[in-house]
Amino acid sequence: MKKVLIADKADSVCEKVLKEKGLEPVVKTGMKPEELKACIADFDAIIVRSATTLTPDLIKAAAKLKAVARAGSGVDNIDVPSCNEKKVLVMNTPFGNTVSTAEHAIAMMMALARLIPQACASTHAGKWEKNKFMGVEVTGKTLGVVGCGKIGSVVADRAKGLRMNVIVFDPMLTPAKAKEMGVELVSLDELYKRADFITYHVALSDKTKGMINKDSIAKMKKGMRLINCARGAIMVEADIKAALESGHIAGLACDVYAKEPATEHIFFGMPTVVATPHIAASTKDAQIIVARQAAEQIADYLLNGVKTNAVNGDKI
């Protein structure tokens, strides 16, 4: 019987589906790299979320490994080139957490606009600072969406429902598709110039790493508000902190950080920052979906050779 390691916390449906398919699931979460290295050779497949990082060293030690499934969309915690060398298929579940992540981005935008976390903390502290928390409406404001794929397109749709003017930048989006979506397709510089709020929904790559920096910030409208529920490394965090301190950026809503877990950070304690601990995809609904999908994809590949949502399918 083929063995599948569930290395990160996943909904119980993951283990259930693997058993139903005739595989042997083994749940070992929270392992340190040396612990994982000691047992990884026993498994035909591994399912991870974001807590476990599969390094080249670990992939090399995985003698029987045939597949890795990421219960989520990003695979930056999996060394894909090493998997290519060992002919290990890497799959993700890109659609399972789409709505949850998009809804979190909208919630973060509203929290920024109305200073909800700050007002909540003040009220819990027994204060009644009614005149301190003067927010802004989102109705009639311009939202710039950088990256209008699976998640960005849902954010754009929800923002239209809030009566916002939505402009988007995405090199892969055609003018015809943008028209169908009811959004305006613009250049990145134009988006920076016009947007009152900017939300990022891009994967981490050489092109996007550090794309929010002092140069791009200088092009943004003074007093705009920034939302990042994508990847922490797309930000040059020191540049954003400086822009917050100067008032060029009025507020930042941040769910992701260059180094995680972020128990200490230059953003923490800043009154203009709404911070959450990488929870955009953390809803019961999303976790059930991605856990089931990851298990089904692993079973389909190990038992039938079917590749689903494979990020390196052309290499295997």
N, C-alpha and C positions, 0 to 999 in steps of 0.2 A: 504494500500500500504506500502510495506516494505521500510524503510528509510536507506540510505547509506550516511555516512559522508565522504566527501573528505577533509581530514584534512591538507594536504600539497598541494603545487602548483603542478598541473598535467595538461597535455595537455587537451584541451577542448573535445577531443574525449572520454575521460573518462566519463564525464557527459552525453555526447550524447549517448553513448552505454547503460548506465544505464537507461536512459529515454526510449530508444527503446525497452529495455527488460521489461518495465513495472514497474520499480523501481523508487523511489523518491530520487534523489541525492540532497544533501545539501552541498554546498561549503563553508567551514569556515576554512580559512588557517591562520597560524601565531598565533593561540591561545596559551595563557599561560596555564600551567598545571591546575591552578584553574578554568580557563574559560572552558577548555575541560571537567574537572570533573563535572562542573555544568550542562552540556548538554549531556554528553555521554550516559546517560540512555535512551535517546530518539531513539537511533539508533540500527538497526539490524546488521549493518556491518560498518566497517571503512576501508578506503583506505589511506595509508600513504606512504611517501617516507622516507627520512632520518631526516627531521627536527623535526618530532613529535616522542616523546618517550612514549611508552605505558607501564607505570610502573604497579606493582602489585596493587597499590592504585587505579589507573584509571580502570584497568580491573575489580576490585572488584565493582566499582561504575557503571559499564556498565551492567545494569540489563537485557536488551534484547539482548545483543551482541551475535551473532552466528558465525561471521567470521571477520577476519582481512586479508587484502591483502596488501602486500608490493610491491609497484611499483619499483622493483629493486630486487637484489639478496640477500643481507645480511638482516638478521632479528634480529641483535643484539640490535636494538632499540625497540624490542617487547619482553616483558617478557613472553616467551613461557610456562614456568612451570605454571604461573598463568592462562594462557589461557587453559592449560590442565585441571586444577582444575575446571574451569567453563565450560568445553566442548566447547571452542571457537576454531574454525578451523583457523589455520594460514597458509596462502599461500604466495608464492613469485613468481616473474617472472624472473627466472634465465637465460633466454636466450635473453631477449630483449636488454640488454646493453652489450652483449658479445663483439661484434665487436668494438663498441665505446671505451670500456675500454681497449681492446687490442691495438687499434690504438693509444690511448693516451700513453700507456706504451712505444710503439715504438717511438712516438714523443718525449717523455721525454728522452729516450736513445739517440736519435740523438741530442737533445738540449745539453745534457751532453757532448757528444763526440765533438761537434763543438762550444761549448760555445756561443750558439746563443742568449740566453737572455741577457747575459753580453755584448756581442757585440752590440746588439740592443739598450740597454740602453745607452751605450757609444756614439753610433752614433747619437741617438736622442738628446744627450746632446751637440752636435756640435763638438765632438772630432773626430779624425781620427786616432784611435790607431790600425792600421793595423797589427803591429808586436806584439801586446799584446795578441791577442787571437789565440794561437796555439792549434789546436784541434788534434784529432786522428781519423783515419778511423775506421769504424766498419767492413769492409770487412776483412775476415780472422781472426777476433777476435772470442773469445769463449763467448757465452751467456749462462749463467746458469739460467734455469727456475725452480723456486721452486714452485711446484704445477702446474701440467699439466692437469687441467680439462678443463672446457668450455673456460675460458679466456686464460689460460696458453697455451693451444694447438694452439689457434689462433696466439698468440704472437710467438710461436715457428715456425709456418708456415710462418709468415711474415719475421721473422729473417732469415730463410733459403733463402728467396727471396733476402735478402740483402747480401747473400753469407757469412753468419756467420756460425760458427761451433756451433751447439746447443746441449747442454747437459742438462738433466732434472733430477730432483728428485721428485718422487711422489710415496708413498707406494702403491697407488691403481693402478698404471700403470703397465701393464704386459710387459715383454720383447717383446712379439709378437706384441703388440700394438705400442710399441716404435719403433720397426723395421718398421712397416707399416707407421708410421709418419715420418720416416727418421731422428730420433733423437737418441742420445745415453743415455741410462738409467744408472745413476750412484748413488752412495751413496751421502749423503749430505756433508760429509767431502771431498769427491773427487770433488764435485762441487765447494766447497769453495776453494779448492787448485788450480783448473784450470781456473776458470771463470774470464774473463776480465770485464764483466758486469754481474750483478745478478739482476733478476727481480722476485718479489714475487707475487704469485697469490693463496693465501691460505685464507680460512675462519678463523675468530677469534675463538679460542677454548682454553681450558686449555693447550693443547700441543703447540699451536703456539704463545700464548701470551708471549711477550718478547723474541722471538726466535732469534732476531737480537740483540745480546748483546756482551759484551767485549770478552767472550769466543769464540763465533762463529766468531766474527770479527778477532780474532787472527789467525784463521784458513784460512782466506781469503788471496788471493794474494795481496801483497802490490801494491797500485796504482790502484786497481780495482774501478769500479763505480757501484753504488747501485741505484735501482729503486724500489719504493714502491707505487703502485696504489691499494693496497689491503685494509689493515686496519692499522690504526696508532698504535694500541696497540701491534702489533707484534714487534715493535721496543722498545728497551730501549734507549730513545732519547739522554740521557746524554752520553751514551757509544758511540753512533754514532758521536755526536758532538766532543768528544775527539779524535776519530779516524780521523775525517776530519781535525782537528787542527794539528794532528801529521803527516798527509799526508798518513797514512795507507790506508784510503779511499780517492781517488782522487776527487770524486764528488758524490753528492746525488741528485736524482730527487724524490721529495716527493709530493704526492697529498693528503695524509691522515695523521692525527695526533691523538695522544692519546686522546686529548681533543679538541672538535670542538664546535663552530667555534673558530679557532685559530687566534685571532687578534694580539696576542703577542706570540712569540715562540723563543726558544733558537737557532733554525735554521735560523731565519730571520736575514738578513743582512750579512750572511756568503757568501763570494764570490764564494764558491764551491758548493752552493746549488741552485737548480732550484726548486721553490716552486709554486704549484697551489692549489686553494681552493676546493679540493674534486670535481673536474669537469670531471673525467675520463668518466663518463657515460652521461655527459651533452652535448649531440648532439640532434638536432631536431629529427633526425631519431629514436634514441633510446627512447626518451621520448614519442613519439607517440606510439611506439610499446608497452612499458611497461604500459602506461596508458590504452591502449585498452585491453591488456591482463588482467590487474588487474580488470577492470570493468567486462569483460567477465567471469572471474573466480568467482567473487562475485555473479554475476547473476546466473551462472550455479549451484552454491551451494545453494543459498537461494531459488531458484525456483525449482530445480530438484535434489538437494542433491548430485551433482557431485563434487568430490574433484579433483582439478587440482593443481599440484605442491604444495601439502600440506606438510609442514614440520613436522606436528604433526598428520598426518592422522590416524596413528595407535592408537592414544590416544582418538580420537573422535568417 
